[in-house]
Amino acid sequence: MARGSKKKGGSFKWPAAVRKQPPSPLTLKDAYETGRIVFEHFDQMSNREIVDREKLTITKLTLHRCCAAYRVLQNLKYTPESCPFGFGVAARLDLVEEKYQAALAKRTVDEGLSTQRLELHIAQLRQKHPRSAGKQPMPRFERALGRLAPFTDGHFNLVGDLERVSELSEEKRGQLQRRAAQLRAELERVEKALSASRGTRSGSPRAARADRAAPRAPARRTNS
């Protein structure tokens, strides 16, 4: 697979299908991985800018559908391998609110709904339960803290092997020390902001969502 540009958070590889010439249909796995890369590395860029900058052969609309499919699988807690439906269904399910996606996905699979029937059910749901106007994307500090979860849930041991610090070169030790100091300063600012605002918006919908322990699906991108 072709390598993408190196961004903050490390390098990545686009699925080969999104750079294939001539373009070919994407699998759900291709779409999921493409959407994941967009959310983790290009959240501040429009789909048009991503397609042009990364020299992708898919259209900006297809990229938008990849992001939609990624959001749906994250919300329903599926991997591409465990998902019982394909890319087309996943992208369409994003047209309804998250709380209705599981039931509609189950009905689609159980009844073997055609694309036309699925779109009819989606239209009915959207008419009956329109999306809330003015829904805001997830704050960047919240998204960033979520990406630090592997360092606090035991997946990565941030303080492992500290006894080997002396093995590092002076240059590498200084580099890591500056990075640790910068992270500490930024995390202290986040902690202070969270402490200062505690209880001030307890009645707001966002505050209520923040109190939930369940992981959240990626926020909808508004710059597609």
WOCORBEL-V826943 format. One record per residue. RES is the residue in three letters. PHI is phi in degrees with one decimal (999 if undefined). PSI is psi in whole degrees, 0 to 359 (* if undefined). NEAR is the number of other C-alpha atoms within 10 Angstrom. Layout:
BEGIN
RES_PHI_PSI_NEAR / RES_PHI_PSI_NEAR
END
This chain:
BEGIN
MET_999_147_11 / ALA_-73.0_145_13 / ARG_-88.4_137_12 / GLY_-89.4_176_15 / SER_-65.8_146_14 / LYS_-77.8_127_11 / LYS_-120.2_175_11 / LYS_-59.2_128_9 / GLY_104.3_1_9 / GLY_111.9_177_9 / SER_-86.5_169_11 / PHE_-156.0_168_16 / LYS_-129.0_126_14 / TRP_-69.3_145_21 / PRO_-57.6_142_20 / ALA_-57.5_329_14 / ALA_-63.4_332_21 / VAL_-83.0_357_26 / ARG_-122.8_10_18 / LYS_-74.5_142_14 / GLN_-129.4_119_11 / PRO_-72.6_159_9 / PRO_-59.9_148_13 / SER_-129.6_161_12 / PRO_-57.9_143_13 / LEU_-91.7_144_20 / THR_-83.3_169_13 / LEU_-61.4_322_24 / LYS_-63.5_317_19 / ASP_-59.1_313_19 / ALA_-64.5_316_30 / TYR_-61.9_313_27 / GLU_-66.0_323_18 / THR_-64.6_315_24 / GLY_-62.3_320_22 / ARG_-61.6_316_20 / ILE_-61.3_317_19 / VAL_-60.4_312_23 / PHE_-68.7_328_19 / GLU_-89.2_338_18 / HIS_-127.3_343_17 / PHE_-132.8_32_16 / ASP_-67.3_346_17 / GLN_-102.7_8_14 / MET_-116.6_149_15 / SER_-76.6_161_16 / ASN_-61.4_322_22 / ARG_-60.8_316_15 / GLU_-64.5_321_14 / ILE_-65.1_312_18 / VAL_-58.8_315_17 / ASP_-69.0_313_12 / ARG_-67.9_321_11 / GLU_-92.2_1_14 / LYS_56.1_47_12 / LEU_-81.6_149_19 / THR_-95.5_356_17 / ILE_-84.5_160_19 / THR_-81.6_166_15 / LYS_-65.1_330_18 / LEU_-67.1_318_12 / THR_-63.8_321_17 / LEU_-63.0_319_22 / HIS_-59.2_318_22 / ARG_-68.2_327_22 / CYS_-62.8_316_27 / CYS_-63.6_321_28 / ALA_-63.4_314_25 / ALA_-63.2_320_30 / TYR_-61.3_315_31 / ARG_-59.6_316_27 / VAL_-64.0_314_28 / LEU_-64.4_323_22 / GLN_-64.4_318_17 / ASN_-65.5_320_18 / LEU_-88.7_359_15 / LYS_60.8_42_14 / TYR_-104.6_151_13 / THR_-101.0_164_14 / PRO_-57.6_328_19 / GLU_-74.9_326_9 / SER_-92.6_351_9 / CYS_-71.5_130_15 / PRO_-84.4_1_14 / PHE_-132.8_170_16 / GLY_-97.2_187_15 / PHE_-58.9_314_22 / GLY_-60.9_317_16 / VAL_-67.2_316_21 / ALA_-58.7_315_26 / ALA_-64.8_322_22 / ARG_-71.2_325_18 / LEU_-62.0_337_23 / ASP_-68.6_348_22 / LEU_-75.4_347_18 / VAL_-112.4_161_21 / GLU_-62.9_153_15 / GLU_-54.5_321_15 / LYS_-68.2_345_10 / TYR_-102.1_354_14 / GLN_-69.2_319_21 / ALA_-62.2_314_15 / ALA_-65.3_320_9 / LEU_-69.9_322_17 / ALA_-63.4_317_20 / LYS_-62.1_317_13 / ARG_-64.3_321_13 / THR_-61.1_317_19 / VAL_-73.3_312_13 / ASP_-62.3_320_9 / GLU_-96.7_357_9 / GLY_58.0_46_12 / LEU_-61.9_139_15 / SER_-73.7_166_12 / THR_-58.4_319_13 / GLN_-63.3_317_9 / ARG_-68.2_321_12 / LEU_-61.9_315_19 / GLU_-64.1_327_16 / LEU_-65.6_315_12 / HIS_-64.7_322_16 / ILE_-63.6_316_20 / ALA_-62.1_320_15 / GLN_-66.7_318_13 / LEU_-64.8_318_17 / ARG_-67.2_328_14 / GLN_-72.2_321_11 / LYS_-79.9_324_9 / HIS_-130.5_74_12 / PRO_-63.5_150_13 / ARG_-61.9_146_14 / SER_-65.1_132_8 / ALA_-69.9_145_6 / GLY_73.7_20_6 / LYS_-64.4_127_11 / GLN_-93.1_146_12 / PRO_-68.1_161_12 / MET_-60.4_134_15 / PRO_-58.0_147_9 / ARG_-63.2_324_10 / PHE_-66.2_325_12 / GLU_-67.2_317_11 / ARG_-63.5_319_16 / ALA_-65.2_317_11 / LEU_-64.4_326_11 / GLY_-62.3_325_12 / ARG_-74.2_346_12 / LEU_-86.7_356_11 / ALA_-52.5_319_12 / PRO_-59.0_340_12 / PHE_-87.3_350_12 / THR_-116.7_349_10 / ASP_-102.3_8_9 / GLY_94.1_356_9 / HIS_-68.5_317_9 / PHE_-120.0_135_12 / ASN_-97.1_99_11 / LEU_-65.3_332_11 / VAL_-104.9_14_8 / GLY_-71.3_143_8 / ASP_62.2_30_8 / LEU_-63.2_338_8 / GLU_-67.8_350_8 / ARG_-97.5_10_8 / VAL_-54.4_323_10 / SER_-64.8_344_9 / GLU_-77.1_344_9 / LEU_-78.2_151_11 / SER_-70.4_160_10 / GLU_-60.7_321_9 / GLU_-64.3_313_9 / LYS_-66.4_320_12 / ARG_-62.5_317_14 / GLY_-65.0_320_12 / GLN_-62.0_313_11 / LEU_-68.5_325_12 / GLN_-64.5_318_12 / ARG_-64.6_321_12 / ARG_-65.8_317_12 / ALA_-63.2_320_12 / ALA_-66.3_320_11 / GLN_-65.6_317_12 / LEU_-63.3_318_12 / ARG_-61.1_316_12 / ALA_-63.9_317_12 / GLU_-70.4_321_13 / LEU_-66.4_325_14 / GLU_-64.2_322_12 / ARG_-65.1_319_12 / VAL_-64.9_314_15 / GLU_-61.2_319_11 / LYS_-64.1_318_11 / ALA_-65.0_318_11 / LEU_-66.0_320_11 / SER_-66.7_320_10 / ALA_-67.3_329_10 / SER_-95.6_3_10 / ARG_-60.6_124_10 / GLY_85.4_349_10 / THR_-76.8_338_9 / ARG_-129.9_36_11 / SER_-62.5_339_13 / GLY_-93.3_359_9 / SER_-83.6_153_9 / PRO_-58.8_320_9 / ARG_-65.6_320_13 / ALA_-63.2_321_14 / ALA_-63.8_318_11 / ARG_-65.1_323_11 / ALA_-65.9_336_13 / ASP_-79.2_348_9 / ARG_-73.9_143_9 / ALA_-83.6_338_7 / ALA_-67.9_144_8 / PRO_-65.5_153_11 / ARG_-106.9_149_16 / ALA_-73.1_157_16 / PRO_-57.8_145_19 / ALA_-67.4_152_15 / ARG_-69.0_132_16 / ARG_-76.3_133_20 / THR_-103.4_0_12 / ASN_-112.7_32_11 / SER_-69.2_*_16
END
